[in-house]
Amino acid sequence: MMRRPARDTRKAIDVFIARKAEIDAMLARISKLSEDHFGADPDKVNWGDVGTLEDYARHLRRITDAAFREGEHAE
């Protein structure tokens, strides 16, 4: 088996860390937005707000299903 040069591994690590930081920043923004009820006035929530959250949940479920091998990604 051929080993990859150390610099390729270092580059992969650097890119991995950069992508992780990008994801962490997105998660922090989503968490902050959630704390603010996703910008909706809790006393004036309408079906459009519900639809928006359903869309967000659908996208996040695709991510969590892939990450945790659930749903369509289950073994």
Rosetta blueprint (number, residue, H / E / L):
1 M L
2 M L
3 R L
4 R L
5 P L
6 A H
7 R H
8 D H
9 T H
10 R H
11 K H
12 A H
13 I H
14 D H
15 V H
16 F H
17 I H
18 A H
19 R H
20 K H
21 A H
22 E H
23 I H
24 D H
25 A H
26 M H
27 L H
28 A H
29 R H
30 I H
31 S H
32 K H
33 L H
34 S H
35 E H
36 D L
37 H H
38 F H
39 G H
40 A L
41 D L
42 P H
43 D H
44 K H
45 V L
46 N L
47 W H
48 G H
49 D H
50 V H
51 G H
52 T H
53 L H
54 E H
55 D H
56 Y H
57 A H
58 R H
59 H H
60 L H
61 R H
62 R H
63 I H
64 T H
65 D H
66 A H
67 A H
68 F H
69 R L
70 E L
71 G H
72 E H
73 H H
74 A L
75 E L
